[in-house]
Amino acid sequence: MKITLIGGGKKVVAGCKEGETLLAVLRQNGFPVAADCGGRGICGRCRVRVFGGSFGEGKVVLACETPAEDGIAVESEFGGGGLTEGLSARYPTDKEEGFGVAVDIGTTTVAFSLLQLSTGKTLEKYAELNRQAAFGADVISRIMAAEGGGAALLAETVRSQIEGALVRFRQKYAVGIDKVAVCGNTTMLHLFCGEDVSGIGRYPFTPAFTEYRERAGGEYGLSCGKVQVLPSVSAYVGADVVAGCIAAGLNEREGMLADIGTNGEMLAHAGGKFFCTSTAAGPCFEGANIECGMGGVAGAVDSLRFAEGKLSYTTIGGGAPCGICGAGLVDAVALMLEKGVIDETGAFVRGDKFYIADGVYVSQKDVRNFQLAKSAVCSGIRVLAARAGLALSSLELDIAGGLGFYLDGKSAEKTGLFPKENSLRRAVGNAALAGTEACMLSKAALAEAIELAENTQYIDLSADADFMDEYIGNMNF
């Protein structure tokens, strides 16, 4: 059979087999579609519009539950971007000739930066949603998809997305791409490199590699001279955190960096030693597993307040609300606490939904997911600080990632996302992309990243009694 796929600025006639789901066909052909649950039919996010056949003139269906029909057309629009703003460069360039692209492969978004290597000048930065979202919202979903036979397709999905950026830059600026530097969490880098991820998904959580790699671009299907894959520390503290610490200068001073996304990754420097850990925050801060949740894209409610007896909100892009992103969720929960909609245990005092706009609300399940995530982040910071010998009251805490960049500090404090003793917080944006740029431009920065990754002690919280006590104690508001 043949069906027409439309989305992401392209139109393709694809072959498929009888009984094959639309989600499977979209995945195989590299079309972006959200499927937070990995295609199990429970998240409701893989909605597409189908034309022709038994679907008529346009019917919205779940791609994971709908078999393909010969001759139909499927429209999948999955737009949006992510954060590219971050810290400025701290290292002088090596003054190489040519152009390079820094890439931060996030679980939710992929960010790109085109730089002139000799000067470090940025020609353009942009980000887009990670097309691997069709296989699930978090790293565990992606690992399960890879183990289920989808490893090659996952690798091809992210490689073709990066290659698309290289083609775009070449055409727009009439430049050749001499090298590409890549960071990401350990799972994302394994999927990019085509390495086995099974060791990351099960105890004792042993990755296939963590070291720095340098390969010819052709090995990864990229039209560039060479590819630099930055080093990771462990299965759940990746090169994105290492690069973020280089950008934030944490290799030269005491403090902590916490990268809050689908996984809470933290690295601390104290007394000349480096310590790190990770907490399973879950994808709620990225809008996944939230009933009306969405990423930081147009139409997402990103802030709320109550003024003059009226609830008001803003959306990304300023248009009508379609859902709520992580920063909006933090504001919503803080407001629900302030107005007595929920009590200190997180239970609704009245009703079971808090409506922000027509069709956009926060449910009891959403509040519970938020409690699990915020407790994991707060408890991880507290325990890592204690293990490193850092006092929370004087701890310089850098918050990396989109959530930290757009977060309202008062809402974060009210909900208990960060330790109440700490107020020395700085939002550093996409520090991972900034650090990757530095490592691509400067051999000195790259050497420091490699040294930091090799000399950081990982603290496993999964069986840590102190963490368990903190986690339970920080669950309430």
N, C-alpha and C positions, 0 to 999 in steps of 0.2 A: 504494500500500500504506500501511497504518498500523501503527505499532508504539508501544508504551508505554515511555517513558523514566522511570526512577526514580533519584534521586540529588540530593545537595545540598539535601535538605529539600523537594524538589518532585517532582511527578508530572505528566507531560505526554503526551498522545497526539499523536504527530508523523506527518506525511505523509512518504513517501520513495519513491524509484524502485527498480525491480527492478535488482539488481546493485550498488546503492549500499552502501558499507561502513557498519558500525555507527559507526565513528569519525567518518565524514563527517556522519552524522545527529546524533550527539552534539554535534559542533562547531557545526553550524548552529542547534542549539536551545539553545546556551549551557550545556551540561552539563559539569561538570568531569571530566576524565579525563587521566591522565598519558600522554604520548606523546613521550618524550625524543628519539626519532629522527625525529620529525615524521611518523610514519606509514609508515615504510619497512619495518617488520616485523623490525627487528633488535634493539630494546632490550627487548622483552617486558614493557613497563610498562603497556600499555593494556588490562590484563585487566578484563573485565566478566563478570557472570553473566547468562546468558540463559535465559528460561523459555518453554516452549511450542514449537509447531512441531516441527522435527526435533531440538530441543535438550532436550526432555523437561522434567524438573522442576528444572532448574538446572544449567547447564553453564558452566564458566569458559572463556572464549575470548579471543583477541586481537582487539580491536575493529577494528584496522586491516586485518585479513585476513579478516574474517567478513562476508559479504553479509547484508543485512537480509532477513527473511522476514515476510510479512504476518501480523499478529496476535500476534507475539512480544512479550515484555516484557524490557527490558534494564535491569539494575541496575548503576549506576556510583557507587561510593562513593569520594570523593577528598577526605577531610577533612584538617584540619590548619591550622596557623596559622604565625605567624612572630614575629620580635622586634619589640616596640614600645617597650621600655625604652631610655632614652637620657639625654642631658644635660638639665639644667633650663634654663629660659629665662634669657637674658642681657639682654634688651631690655624696657623698659617698654612696655606696650600703648598703642595710639593711642586707646583707650577708645571704639571704635565700638560701636554698639548691635547686638544680634543674635547669631547663632551661625555658626560656620564649621567646615569640615572640612578638615583637612590630610591629604593622600594621598601615600604613597610607593609608586610603581609599580615594584616590583622585578621582575626577570626571573622569579624563583621565587615570591615572595610579594608581596601588596599589603597595606599597613598603613594604618589609618585612625585619626584622632584628632578627636573632637568637642570644640570649645572655645567658651566664652563669650567673645566678642570684647572686651567692655569690661574684663574682669578677667584674661583669659588662663586662667581656671579650666578644667581638663580634666574633662569629664563622663564620657568613656569612650575607651579605646583598644582596638583589637583588630586582628588580622591574619588573613588567609586565603591559601591558595595561589592563585597567579595562574592564572586559568582559561585563559589562552593557552597553558598547558603542553600542551594538546591538539595544539598546532602545533609542538612541539619544546622542548627544555630550555634552549637558549641563544639569544642574539640572532641568530646566523647562521641558525639554523633558522627563526626568526620572519621574518627578511628574505626567505629563500627562499620561505616560505609566502606572504608578501605579494606577491612578484613572480610567484608561480604563480597568482595570481588570488584570493588570500584576504585582500587588504588590507582590504576593507570589513568582512569578517567578524571579522578581528582587532580592528579599531576598535570594532565593536559589542560584541565580547566583553568588552573592558576597560571600556567605557563603561557597559554594563549591570551589570557587577560593582560599579562605583562608585555607580551609581544605586541599586542594591540596598542599599548601605550608607546612602545618604541617606534612603531610605524607612524603613529600620530605625531610624535615629536619630530621625526625625520621630515615628514611632509610639511609640517607647519613652519619649521625653522630652517629647513634645508641643511641639516647637519647630520654627520654620522655619529653613531653611538659607540664609543670606544670601550666603555665598561659599565657594568651594572652592579651595584652593591645592594644586597638584600638582607633585611632583618625580619624577625617575626618570632612568635612563640615557637617552642621546639616542635610541636606537632605541625604547624604550618610549614616550617622549614623542611621537615621530613617529607611532607606531601609534595612540596616544590621539588625537592631533590630526587623524589621517587624511591625513598628509603622505607623500609618496613616500620610501621608505627605500632605494631602489636605490643612491643615492650613498653611503650608509654602508657598503654591502656590497662595494664595489669601489674600487680605487685611482683617484684620490687621496683617497678617503674624505671626500667632501664632503656634509655634511648639508644638507637643504632649509632648515633654520633652526636657530639657536642662541639667538636673542634672547628676552627676556622677552615674554610675550604675556598680554593681558587681554581676555577675551571674555565675551559673555553666556552663561549656562549652557545655554540652549536650543541654541546652536551645536554643543554636544557632547552633546546629548540628556540633559542633567542638569537636574533640577528645583531649581535654585538661582539666586540673583541673578546672580553673576558667577563666572568661573573664572580663576584666576591660574596660568599655566604658567611655572615658574621657569626662568632662563636656564641654558644649557649652555656649555661651553667649546669642544668639538670633537666629532667623530663618536664618539669613545670615552672622553670625559670629560664626564659629564653633569651635570644639575642636582642629582642626588643628592649628588655630591661637593661641588659649590658650596654646597649647603645644609648639608652636614656640616661644612664649614669654618667657616661662620657660627656654627653651634651650638658648635663646639669653640673658637671665638675665634682661629682661625688667621689671620684677617685683621688681627689686632692684635699678633701675636707670631710669632717665627720657629719653624719646626718643619715637620712633615709629617703628613698624614693619608692613610692607606691604607685604601680600602674594598675588602674582599676578598669576592668572590662569584663569579659566573660570569665576571666580568671583574675584573682587578685594576687599580683606578683609584687614582692617587696624585697629590696636590697638595702642593707645598712652598712655603714662604715664607721668603725669606732676603734680607737687605740691601734690604728694601723692594720686592723683586720676587717675582712668583709664577711658578712653573714646574709643569707637570703632565705626566703620561704615563699610558699604560695598557698592560697586558700581558694576553695571551690565556691566562688561567689555566685556562679551560675549566670545565665545570660540576661537576667531581668534588667540590669543597667543598660543593656543594649536594646531593650524593648521586647525581647523574646520571652516567652512563657508568661507574658502579661496579656490579659484578654484583649485589650485595645492597644497593646504595645506596638511600637514601630521604632526603627532606627532614627538617627538624627537627620531626617530628610524633610522635604517640603510637606507641610500639613501637620507635622508633629507638634503637639502642645509641648512647649519647652519651659514655660514658667507660669505660675499661678499666684494670685494674691487676692486678698479680701479687703475691699476698700469701700467706704460709704455704704455699707450694708449689701454690697454686691460682689459676686465672684467675677474676676476678670482673668484673662489669660492671653498669652501670646503664642503664635505658632511660627515655626521656621518657614520663612518665605512670606509670612504675613497673610496667607490665605485661610480658607475654611479649615477647621480641625478635622483630621482623619483618624487620629490616634494620639498616643502619648509616648514620648521618649524618656530616657533615663533621668535627665535633669528635671523634666516635668513631673515625673513620678515622685522624686524626692520632695519637690514643692508640694505636691498633692497630699502626700502622707503627713508632712509637717502641718499643713493647713487642716487636715482631718483631726490631728491631735489637738491643735489650737481650738478648734470649734467643737470639740467633744463628740465628733462623729465616731471615732474609735477611742478605746480606753488604752491604758498603759500596756495591756497585754496584746494589743492589736485587734481585739474583737470589736465588731460594729456594735455601737450602743443602740442605734436605730437603723432599720433597713439592712440591706446587704450589698448596696452599691452606692458609690459617691459619684454623681453625675457632674461632669465638667461642661459638656455640651451634648446635643442630640447625638446619641450613638457612641459617645466617648465617656467612659467611666472607669473607676477603680473598684475592683471587687474584693471580697474577703480573701479569695485565693491570691489575688495580686499582693495584698498587704502581707500575707504569710510568706510569699516568695521574697518580698522586699526584706522582711525581718531576717530570713535566713541569710540573704546576701549581705546586709549591712552588719550583721553580727559577725560573719566570717571576716569581713574587711577590718572592722574595729578590733576584733580579737587577735587577728594576725599581726596587726601593727603593735598591739600591746605586748604580745609574747616575743616578737622579734626584738623590740626595743629592750625588753628585759634580758634576753639572751645576749644581746650585744653590749649591755651595760650602759644604755642610753636613757637618761631621764626624760620622760614624756613632756614635762613642763618646759624643758629647754631644747627639745628635739626640733631641728630644722627638717620639716617634712615636705618634700616635693611630691605633688600629686600630678601624675602623668595621665594622658588619655583625654578623650572627648568629654567624658562625664565630669572630671575634675575641672576642665577648662570652662564649662558652661554652668557649673553648679553654683547655687546660691549658698554662701557660707552659713547663714543663719538657719536655713532649712536643714543643712547637713548636721549642724550641732543639735537642733531640736530632735532629729530622728536618731541620733547616736551613731551616725556613719563613721565618725572619727572619735578617738579618745577625747573625753571632755577636758582633760588636763592640758591638751595641746592646742596652741593657737598660732604657732609659728609655721603656718602652711603657705605654700606657694604653688600656684597652678603653672605647670611648665608646658602644657599643651602636648603636641605630638613630639615629645623628646626623642622617641625612637627614630623618627625620620631625621631629626636634626643630628643625632649621633651617627646615623648611617651616612649622612652627607659628610660628616667630619672624617669618618673612617675611609671613605672613598677618596677624599681630597688630601689626606695627610697620613703618611706611614707612621708618624708618631702617635696619632690618635688610634690607629688600628693596633699598634703594638700594645698600647695601654688597655684597649678593649680585650685583647687576647690574654694579657696578664691578669686582668680583673676576673675574667671568666674562669681561668685556671686556678685562681687562689681564693675563690669564694666558697665558704662552707655552707652547705645546704642543711637547713633544719627541717626535719620532717614533722609536721604537725598532726599527721593522721593518727598517731598513737600517743600524743603528748597530753598528759593529764592536765597540765596548766591550761593548754588551749581548750580542752573540753570544758573545763570550769568557766573559763572566760566566755566561751561560745554560748553556754547556757545562760550565764549571767548577763550577757549583753543582748539577749533576744528581745526582751521587753523594751519599751520606750521609756 
